């Protein structure tokens, strides 16, 4: 099986997903433009059916599998948004979904996953340990694992975001994408670079989990200690094996964003764009506010807002602290 999606795979995914997901709008964010120094466009996957982009990859993978193959169930681990996407896909297809979530998962993501009919298993361990447990459970029960960022069909589903950006803003100059496991940016970067190579693709990582940034510096996949960041959806210490070479080929820049700038971005998005975005989704705006992505006033920059699933109490604290 191919370890990376092609532009044909992504276009096929776009057609496969069209009846089932939202083509999210591209929103001009004029009120934020003075602060970020460019013409700013937002791709709000916060408005997606499950409140995050992950439904694209989860659905593309499950719709690609023979029904008899997934009859006993599908399983994965996730920080929460892939779990909701997979739970939604399983409910649509009438199969069982089992999600192994970290004990630190925001309560809203756990509740949303369970509300979609999935079985949730809370597990105290890092990403590698959770995936080890997933494969053990899958083997014991005949479930099909659906990896959140290593699977090329999942990447292809996420890549449909890149197609939509180019369809809606043909003369976009720069696209900024959050970096967690790397599946999202791998798909988007493939879609963009294979269609319009001149578009700059920038990956934004939390400064506390800079695995792809250091991997690029070291010219090899580099594992780092797992530190806490407010951007829980991007909290991964090991670069993806399959995304890594795609990122090295197609992603022009990788920048690091401090938690304080992520929080600043969340407030700015709520105040000036009227959008609720979780920390991981806000990192691209944080990168612009921090000045770590160099832009021109006439540059058309699109920032992907990956999701809006975060506990309301935590959101309230973030917003209140900025008053």
N, C-alpha and C positions, 0 to 999 in steps of 0.2 A: 504494500500500500504506500502511496505517496506520502511523504512526511510534510509536504507543504501544499497549499492550495494554489491553483492556477487562476488566471483571470477568467477562464472558461468556467471553472468550478464556482467562482463567485457569481458570475452572471446566471449560471444554472440555479444557484441558491436563491438569487433574487426572484426568479420566476417561481421557484418552489414555495417561497415564503410569502409571496405577494398576497394570496387570499387570507393569510392568517395573522399578519402583523401590521403595525402602523408604519407608513412612510412618514417618519417624523419631520416636522417642518424645519426649515432653516430660518432662524430669526435674526434680524439685524438688531444689534444692541447698542444703539446710538448713545444712550446715557452713560455707558461704560467706556466709550471710545477715548475720551480725554484722559482718563486714568491709565489706559493701557497703551495709548499711542498709535492706534491703527484703526482701520475699518474692521469692526468686529462682528462676526456671525457666530451664532450658537446653534449646535445640533443637539437638541434636548431629548436624549433617550430617556430622560426622566418622565417623558410623556408616553413612553412605550406601554404596552398592555400590562406588563408586570412591574412597571416602574423602573426598568433597567434594560440595557441592550442585550443581556445574556439570553433572552428568549430567542434571539436570532440564531445563535449557534446551536442551542439545545434543540430547537425545532428542526433546523436543517439536518442535524445528525439523526434524530429519531425518525423523521420522515424518510430518510434515505435507507433505513434498515427494513428488512422484511419483517412483516408483522409477527410471524412465527418465531423469529429470533428474539424479539423483545417480549414475548408472551408472558414470561415469568416475572419480568420487571426490569427496570433500569436503575442504576445506582451511581452516585458520585459524591464527592466532597466539595465544599464551597464555603466561602465566607458569607454567603447568603443570597447573592443575586443569581448565580448559576443555579442554585438550589430552586429558587422560585421559577426560573425559566424551565428547568427540567420537570418540575412538578406540574407546571402548566401543560407542557408537552405530553406528559404521561396521562393527565386527565383527559386531554383532547383525544388521545389515542385509545383510552380505556385500558391502560396498563398500570401496574404498580410502580411507584417511585420511592426509593429509599435514599435519604440524604444524610451523610455523616458531616455534621457541622461542628466547628470549634466551640468550646464552652464560652468563648468571648463574643460569639455572634450577637449582634444587636437583637433585642427581643422582637422588634417589628419584623425582622427578616425570618425569624423562627416562626412567628405567628402566621405570617403570610404564606410560608411554605406549607405549614400544617393545614391552613385554610383551603389550600388547593388539593388537599387529600393525600399528601405525601407523609410517609413515616420518617420522623426525624430522630437521629441518634446523635447525642452530644458526645464529643470526644475531646479529651485534653491532650493535645499533641500538635506538633507543627505539621506543615503541609505534607511532607514526605511520610510522616507517621500515619496521617489520616488516609493517604492514598494506599498505603500498605494495608490498612484495615479494610478499605473499600474492596480491594482485590481479593482479600480473604473471604469477605462476606459474599462477594460475587461468585467466587468459585464454589462455596458451600451451597449456594441457593440457585445457581444458574441465571443470575442477573447479568445484564449487559452494562459494563462501566462506560460512562460518557465523560471523558476528560474535559475539564473546563478550558484548557488552553493548549494541550498537546495534539489534540485530534484535528486533522486537516479539514474535516467537514464542519467542525465547530468554528475553526478559523474562517472558513469560507462564508459561513453564516454571518459572522461579525463583519467580514469584509464588505457586506452589502451596504454598510453605512458609508464606506468610501464611494461606492457607486452612486448613492443618493446625493452625497455632497457634490460630486462632479455633475450630476444631472441637474441639480438646482442652482449651482454657482460655478459655471464652466470656467470662469476666469479667476478662481480662487488661487491665491499665491502660497499660503501656508496653512497646514492643518496640524493642530496640536492634539495629541491623544494621550490619555493616562496609561501608565505602564504598571501592570501587576504581574500576572504570569506571562504575559506577552502575546496571548492569542488574539486580543482585540487589535493591537497595533500591527501585528503580522498580517491580519486579514485586510485592514484598511490600507496599509502601506502597499501591499500587493496590488489591490484594486487601483490605487492612485498612480503608482509608479508604472504599472503596466498599461495605463491609459494615458496619463499625462505626466511624463517623467520630470518635467520642469517644476512641478509643485513640490514645495519643501514640506517634508514630514518630520515633525518634532515629537519625541517621546518625553513625557514628564513623569518623573519618579519622586516619591518622597525622599527627602534627604536622609531619613532614618532607615530606609530600605533600598540602598542604591545598587542593587545587584547587577542590573544591566549597564549602568554607568561604569562601574568598576570592571565589569567583564570586557567592555570596550577598551578601557585603559590597559587591561592586562592581556588583551587579544585572545582571551579564552574565557569560558564560562567560569564565573567566580561565585562561590557561596560565601555569604556573609552572616554574621550573627543576627538573629531575629530580634529587632528592637520594636518597641511599641510606637506606633504613629497614629494620629487621629484618623488617617486614611486607611481604615481597617480593610477595605476591599483591595488594597494594593500591598498588603503586608505579607510578602513572600520573600524568603531568603535565598532561594535557588532559582536561577534563570531557567526558563523552559528549554528543554533539549531541542525540540523542533522549532519553536519560535526564534531561538537565538540566531541561527544563520540567516533567517529571513530578515530579522531586525538589522543585522550587520550589513545586509545587502541593500535594503530599501530605506531605512530610517536615517535621515541626514544628521540629526542632532539628538542627543539625550541630555536633558537638563534636570537639575535637582531643585526641589522646592521644600522649604522649611514649613513645618506645621503652622507656624504663625501666619504665613502667607496663604495657606490653604483655608484657614479660618477667616481671614480677611476676604478671601474670594467668596466663601459661602455667604457672608454678610452682604457683599456687593451684589451678588446674583439675586438675593432676596429683595434687597432694597431697590435696585435699579433695573433689574430684568424681570422681577416678579416671579422668579423660579426658585423652587426649593430643590437644592442639590446636596447630596451627601458629600462628605469630605473627599472621597476618591474621585468623584465627578467634578469637583471644583478645582482640581490641581492645575488644569491648564490655564484657568483665569489667574490662579495664584502665581504661575510662572510669568505671566505677562505683568502682573502688578509688581512682582519682585524685580522685573527687568532682566531676568535670566534668558529670555528669548528676545533677541534684537529685532525690532520691527520698524517700518517706516509709516508715516502718517497716511500715505496712500495705499498701503499694503492691505490686501483683503485676507484676513486671518479667520479661519474657522476653528472653533474649539468644541470638541466633543464632550458633552455633559453625559456621563455614562449612566447615572442612576440617581434616584431620589429616595431610596429606602433607608431611612435612619430613624431612630427613636425620637418621637416628638419632644420628649423631655430634654434630651441632649441637644436637639436643635434649638429649643427655647433658651437653653443656657448659652449657647454660642451667640444667638442673636442678642440676648439681653446684655451680654458682656460687652457688646460693641456700642451700646447706647451712651 
